[in-house]
Amino acid sequence: MSVLSCMISLLAYGKRIAMEYGNAGSVFWEGENRVMVLHGGRIVMAKFCAMVENAIDDAETLFWQRLMSTADECNRSELDFNTLTDDISFRRRGCSFLDNKSNGLSNKHMSVTLVKLLASKNGKKMWRDKKWNTQLTREYLRQVDKFRKLLLFCVHVTGGQPARGTEILSLRFANGCARSRNVFLLDGYVMTVTFYNKTDAGWDSPKIVPRFLPWRVGQLMASYLVYVEPLAKFLRDAIGHQSHGGEYIWADEAGPWDTSKLTSILKQRTGQDLGQDLGTLKFRHAAVGIGRQFVGDEFARGYKDEIGEVDEPEDETEDPLEMSAGRGSAMGASRYAVPSDLVKHLSQRNIDTFRPLSQSWHRFLGLDSRKGDKVNKQKRDGAEMQATPAKKTRFCLAGGPTTSATTCDQLGAVRAAAPATRIASTVLPTMPWTVEDEPRRTQSPPLHGFD
């Protein structure tokens, strides 16, 4: 027997064992399926859902109060996912939905965050004598990192069956030099796409698993990428602090975070809210077990099994529509209106398979999948985000009339942040900032008007 034949035999033997022998049973249910027992530890479903709700609340509070300097909920804005557009086939390096001109989400929005920061009490101390206070700026950046940890937990536990650590920590919001981004806007959702890399060697293509974030978590991720991430990058450069890894959402100076950091975040939160320290692997076991019980067997099977492709019979006849355009069927299919499944291995079938699973998981957690969906734990409605007309303040984000900062120092800081643009803002610290309601046009800023 040759060396190659021996290797193939050993691989076949190992695969047979892996397919025929599973893990020992570790999960059973108590109290009419209200309590999961995993490896002897009891996980109460009510506490599990409350843990997720509390984590989202903490992330929202930290984001708006500490990072956006907006304590009053009436002054908080939101991105309208239904009017934002995203082209998943656009592969130019460094580009994302933030750079789409029709969305109006350019780096000008960084200046909105900066102006609000400088109008706050702590922000005024950060920028003095036309320079940044290193100690206070580092404290702000520490708050950004704290938020990123909370955001990682929220994304990991709310999108559906949790991804592996190396998969979720490789999420990119912008195209890289070797890999395309895997955070998209689709049909009112923020969609993350993870690559199951164990299939690369066998099939020369990764398995694709799209996950859809609930509305509140999607708002947190998108708002962070629009308002805080570019400002944090600017502040790191301003104080001579090394920037973290480029297009990655969760990275530091050494590159993307490793799985041990995710494990630490999960253990801290689950230990605090559930009384059980669940690391990355144990949390995956718990989530799969809960999903099987409350979502259905397809919750686990949909992520585990390959989605088989149906072989279509060959058709040697030419499409008359393609022929009328002066080309053959093969050329038309590969050059014009190419479906997304031919780009980055993401297919409509993947999306149609995994989106209902994410939606069912959201319902179990008591979260809205999209704005306007009704669930039992609905906390917010449109009235909560309204204020009185007397407090309305005009604030232009993109393409509108210019405004001004309150002091020369603040204006200097804003100009330093975006020297190539005209910065427009009227800073009234005691009054909310807002966007006036305008007819929805392609070029209009995708933000709601608030009082």
C-alpha positions in Angstrom: 0.0 0.0 0.0 1.4 3.4 -1.0 1.7 6.3 1.4 -1.2 8.1 -0.3 -3.5 5.1 -0.1 -2.7 4.7 3.6 -3.6 8.3 4.2 -6.9 8.0 2.3 -7.7 4.9 4.3 -7.0 6.6 7.6 -9.1 9.6 6.6 -12.0 7.4 5.6 -11.7 5.4 8.9 -11.7 8.6 10.9 -14.7 10.0 9.1 -16.7 6.8 9.7 -16.0 7.0 13.4 -16.9 10.7 13.5 -20.2 10.0 11.6 -21.3 7.0 13.7 -20.3 8.1 17.2 -21.6 11.3 18.7 -20.9 13.1 21.9 -22.3 11.8 25.2 -25.7 13.2 26.2 -25.3 16.4 28.4 -28.7 18.1 28.2 -32.1 17.5 29.8 -35.0 19.7 30.7 -36.9 20.4 33.9 -39.9 22.3 35.0 -42.0 21.9 31.8 -39.1 22.8 29.7 -38.4 26.1 31.5 -35.0 25.0 32.9 -32.2 23.5 30.9 -29.7 21.3 32.7 -26.3 21.4 30.9 -23.5 19.4 32.4 -25.2 19.6 35.7 -25.7 23.4 35.6 -29.2 24.8 35.6 -30.1 27.5 33.0 -33.5 29.1 33.6 -35.0 30.3 30.3 -36.5 33.5 31.8 -33.0 34.4 33.1 -31.5 33.6 29.7 -33.8 36.0 27.9 -33.4 38.7 30.6 -29.6 38.4 30.3 -29.8 39.2 26.6 -32.3 42.1 27.3 -30.0 43.5 30.0 -26.9 43.3 27.8 -28.6 45.2 25.0 -29.8 47.9 27.5 -26.3 48.2 28.9 -24.8 48.6 25.4 -27.4 51.2 24.4 -26.8 53.2 27.6 -23.0 53.1 27.2 -23.2 54.0 23.5 -25.5 57.0 23.9 -24.4 58.4 27.2 -20.6 57.9 27.1 -19.8 57.7 23.4 -22.4 60.0 21.9 -22.8 62.3 24.8 -26.6 62.0 24.5 -28.2 61.1 27.9 -31.8 62.0 27.0 -33.5 59.3 25.1 -35.6 62.0 23.3 -32.4 63.2 21.5 -31.3 59.8 20.3 -31.4 59.2 16.5 -31.8 56.0 14.5 -30.8 54.8 11.1 -33.6 53.9 8.7 -32.5 50.5 7.3 -35.4 50.5 4.9 -34.0 53.5 3.0 -30.3 52.6 3.1 -28.9 50.7 0.2 -26.0 48.2 0.0 -24.3 46.5 -2.9 -22.9 43.2 -1.8 -21.0 42.7 -5.1 -18.9 45.9 -4.7 -15.4 44.6 -3.9 -13.1 47.7 -3.9 -10.8 47.7 -0.9 -11.9 49.8 2.0 -15.5 50.2 0.8 -18.7 49.3 2.6 -22.3 50.5 2.9 -21.0 53.5 4.7 -19.4 54.8 1.4 -22.5 54.5 -0.7 -23.3 58.0 -1.8 -27.1 57.4 -1.8 -26.9 56.6 1.9 -25.3 59.9 2.9 -23.2 58.0 5.5 -19.7 59.4 4.9 -17.1 60.4 7.4 -18.9 63.7 7.8 -21.0 61.9 10.5 -17.8 61.7 12.6 -18.1 65.4 13.0 -21.5 65.1 14.4 -20.2 62.8 17.2 -17.2 65.1 17.7 -19.2 68.2 18.0 -21.5 66.6 20.6 -18.5 65.3 22.5 -16.9 68.7 22.6 -20.2 70.2 23.9 -20.3 67.8 26.8 -18.5 68.5 30.1 -15.9 65.8 29.7 -15.4 66.7 26.0 -14.5 70.3 26.9 -11.7 69.0 29.1 -10.4 66.6 26.3 -9.8 69.5 23.8 -7.9 72.4 25.3 -5.3 74.8 23.8 -5.8 73.2 20.4 -4.6 69.8 21.5 -6.1 66.6 22.9 -5.6 65.7 26.6 -3.9 62.3 26.3 -5.3 60.9 29.6 -8.9 61.8 28.9 -8.8 60.7 25.3 -7.5 57.3 26.4 -10.3 57.1 28.8 -12.8 57.7 26.0 -11.1 55.0 23.9 -11.4 52.6 26.8 -15.1 53.3 26.8 -15.1 52.5 23.1 -13.4 49.1 23.8 -15.9 48.4 26.6 -18.7 49.0 24.2 -17.2 46.8 21.6 -17.1 43.9 24.1 -20.8 44.5 24.9 -21.6 44.6 21.1 -19.7 41.4 20.5 -21.8 39.6 23.2 -25.0 41.0 21.8 -24.2 40.1 18.2 -23.0 36.6 19.2 -26.1 35.7 21.2 -28.9 37.3 19.2 -28.2 36.4 15.5 -29.2 32.8 15.8 -27.0 29.8 16.5 -23.7 31.3 17.7 -20.8 31.1 15.3 -17.4 29.8 16.3 -15.0 32.2 17.9 -12.7 32.5 14.9 -15.7 33.0 12.6 -17.5 35.9 14.4 -14.2 37.6 15.3 -13.3 37.7 11.6 -16.2 40.0 10.8 -15.2 42.9 8.5 -17.3 46.0 8.0 -15.2 47.0 4.9 -13.5 45.1 2.1 -10.0 44.0 2.8 -7.1 43.2 0.5 -7.7 39.5 0.5 -11.2 39.0 1.8 -14.4 40.9 1.2 -16.5 42.3 4.0 -19.2 40.2 5.7 -21.5 42.8 7.2 -24.3 43.9 5.0 -27.6 45.7 4.9 -30.4 43.6 3.4 -34.2 44.2 3.5 -34.3 46.2 6.7 -31.8 43.9 8.5 -28.1 44.1 9.4 -26.8 40.7 8.1 -23.5 39.1 9.1 -22.0 36.4 7.0 -19.6 33.9 8.5 -17.4 31.5 6.7 -17.3 27.9 7.9 -13.7 27.3 6.8 -13.5 23.5 7.4 -15.0 23.0 3.9 -12.2 25.0 2.1 -9.9 22.0 1.7 -12.5 19.6 0.4 -14.5 21.8 -1.9 -12.3 24.9 -2.5 -15.1 27.1 -1.2 -16.2 28.0 2.3 -19.7 27.2 3.7 -21.6 30.4 4.1 -23.9 31.1 7.1 -25.8 34.4 7.1 -27.2 35.6 10.3 -29.7 38.5 10.9 -29.5 40.7 13.9 -32.6 42.0 15.7 -33.4 45.6 15.1 -31.9 47.0 18.3 -28.6 45.2 17.9 -28.5 46.1 14.3 -28.9 49.7 15.2 -26.1 49.5 17.7 -23.7 48.0 15.2 -24.6 50.3 12.3 -24.5 53.4 14.6 -21.2 52.4 16.0 -19.7 52.0 12.5 -21.2 55.4 11.3 -20.6 57.6 14.4 -18.0 56.2 16.7 -15.6 54.0 14.8 -14.2 56.7 12.5 -13.9 59.1 15.5 -12.1 56.5 17.6 -9.6 56.0 14.7 -9.0 59.8 14.5 -8.5 60.1 18.2 -6.0 57.2 18.3 -4.0 59.0 15.5 -4.3 62.3 17.3 -2.6 61.1 20.5 -0.1 58.8 18.7 -1.9 55.6 19.7 -1.5 52.7 17.3 -4.7 52.0 15.5 -6.3 48.6 15.6 -6.7 46.2 12.6 -8.2 48.1 9.8 -11.5 46.7 8.5 -12.1 44.3 11.4 -14.8 45.2 13.9 -13.2 43.5 16.8 -9.4 43.9 16.7 -6.6 45.6 18.5 -3.0 46.5 17.6 -2.1 42.8 17.3 -4.9 42.0 14.9 -8.4 40.4 15.4 -9.3 39.4 18.9 -8.7 35.7 19.6 -11.3 33.2 20.9 -10.1 33.5 24.5 -11.3 37.1 24.6 -14.8 36.0 23.5 -14.7 33.2 26.0 -13.9 35.7 28.8 -16.7 38.0 27.7 -19.2 35.2 27.7 -18.1 33.8 31.0 -18.3 37.2 32.7 -21.9 37.9 31.5 -23.3 34.4 31.9 -21.8 34.1 35.3 -23.3 37.4 36.4 -26.8 36.9 35.0 -27.2 33.1 34.9 -25.0 31.9 37.7 -23.2 29.6 35.2 -19.9 30.4 33.5 -20.5 29.5 29.9 -17.5 29.7 27.6 -17.6 29.7 23.8 -18.1 26.0 23.4 -20.6 25.5 26.3 -22.6 28.5 25.2 -22.9 27.0 21.7 -24.2 23.7 23.2 -26.7 25.7 25.3 -27.9 27.8 22.4 -28.3 24.7 20.1 -30.3 22.9 22.9 -32.5 25.9 23.5 -33.0 26.4 19.8 -34.0 22.8 19.2 -36.6 23.1 22.0 -38.1 26.5 21.2 -37.3 27.0 17.5 -37.2 23.5 16.1 -34.8 20.8 15.1 -33.9 22.8 11.9 -32.3 25.4 14.2 -29.3 23.1 14.7 -29.6 21.1 11.5 -29.7 24.1 9.3 -26.3 25.2 10.5 -24.8 21.7 10.7 -25.7 20.1 7.4 -24.6 21.3 4.0 -27.4 22.9 2.0 -27.5 20.6 -1.0 -27.7 22.1 -4.5 -30.1 20.5 -7.0 -28.4 19.6 -10.2 -30.3 21.1 -13.1 -30.5 19.3 -16.4 -28.4 20.7 -19.2 -30.3 22.6 -21.8 -28.5 23.0 -25.1 -31.1 25.5 -26.5 -30.3 29.2 -26.5 -32.5 31.7 -24.6 -34.4 33.8 -27.2 -34.1 36.8 -24.8 -30.3 36.5 -24.7 -30.1 36.0 -28.5 -32.2 39.1 -29.1 -29.5 41.1 -27.2 -26.8 39.7 -29.5 -25.3 37.2 -27.1 -25.6 33.6 -26.1 -27.2 32.2 -22.9 -23.9 31.4 -21.3 -22.5 34.8 -21.8 -25.7 36.5 -20.6 -25.8 34.4 -17.4 -22.2 35.1 -16.5 -22.0 38.8 -17.5 -25.3 40.5 -17.0 -27.4 40.8 -13.8 -25.3 38.1 -12.1 -27.2 36.8 -9.0 -25.5 37.2 -5.7 -24.8 33.5 -5.3 -22.1 33.9 -7.9 -20.5 36.5 -5.7 -18.8 35.5 -2.5 -20.6 32.2 -2.5 -23.7 33.8 -0.9 -26.9 32.6 -2.4 -30.5 33.5 -2.1 -31.1 30.0 -0.9 -28.8 30.6 2.0 -30.6 33.8 2.9 -34.1 32.2 2.6 -33.0 29.3 4.8 -31.3 31.1 7.6 -33.4 34.3 7.9 -36.5 32.4 9.3 -34.2 30.7 11.9 -32.9 34.1 13.0 -36.4 35.5 13.2 -37.6 32.6 15.3 -34.6 33.0 17.7 -35.5 36.7 18.0 -39.1 35.8 18.9 -37.9 33.4 21.6 -35.7 36.2 23.1 -38.5 38.7 22.9 -36.8 41.0 20.4 -38.0 42.8 17.3 -36.5 41.4 14.1 -37.3 44.7 12.3 -38.7 48.1 13.3 -42.4 47.8 13.8 -42.5 44.1 14.6 -44.5 43.3 17.7 -43.3 40.8 20.4 -44.3 40.2 24.0 -41.3 42.1 25.4 -41.7 45.2 23.3 -40.3 48.1 25.3 -40.2 51.0 22.9 -42.6 52.5 20.6 -42.5 55.5 18.3 -44.0 57.9 20.9 -41.0 57.2 23.3 -38.7 58.9 20.8 -40.7 62.1 20.4 -40.1 65.4 22.1 -41.9 68.8 22.0 -41.7 71.0 18.8 -40.4 73.9 20.9 -37.1 72.1 21.4 -36.4 71.2 17.8 -33.0 72.3 16.5 -31.9 72.2 12.9 -28.8 70.0 12.3 -27.4 69.2 8.9 -25.5 65.9 8.4 -24.8 65.8 4.7 -25.5 68.0 1.8 -27.4 70.7 3.7 -26.7 74.2 4.9 -23.6 74.8 7.0 -23.8 75.5 10.7 -21.1 76.5 13.3 -19.5 75.4 16.5 -20.0 77.3 19.7 -16.3 78.2 20.3 -13.2 78.6 18.3 -11.6 75.7 20.1 -14.4 73.4 19.2 -14.4 74.6 15.6 -10.7 73.9 15.4 -11.1 70.4 16.7 -13.9 69.7 14.2 -11.7 71.0 11.3 -8.8 68.9 12.5 -11.0 65.9 12.3 -12.2 66.4 8.8 -10.0 69.1 7.1 -11.3 68.3 3.6 -15.0 68.9 4.3 -17.1 71.8 5.5 -18.3 71.0 8.9 -21.9 72.0 9.7 -23.3 72.0 13.2 -25.0 74.2 15.7 -24.1 73.1 19.2 -26.8 73.9 21.8 -25.8 71.7 24.7 -29.2 72.2 26.5 -31.2 71.4 23.3 -31.5 68.2 21.3 -30.0 67.8 17.9 -32.2 66.6 15.1 -32.8 66.2 11.4 -35.7 68.0 10.0 -38.3 65.8 8.3 -37.8 65.9 4.5 -39.4 64.0 1.6 -37.6 60.7 1.2 -35.2 61.0 -1.7 -32.2 59.0 -2.6 -29.7 61.7 -1.5 -31.5 62.6 1.7 -29.8 61.6 5.0 -31.4 58.3 6.2 -32.2 59.5 9.6 -35.6 60.2 11.2 -36.6 63.6 12.4 -37.0 63.9 16.2 -38.3 66.6 18.4 
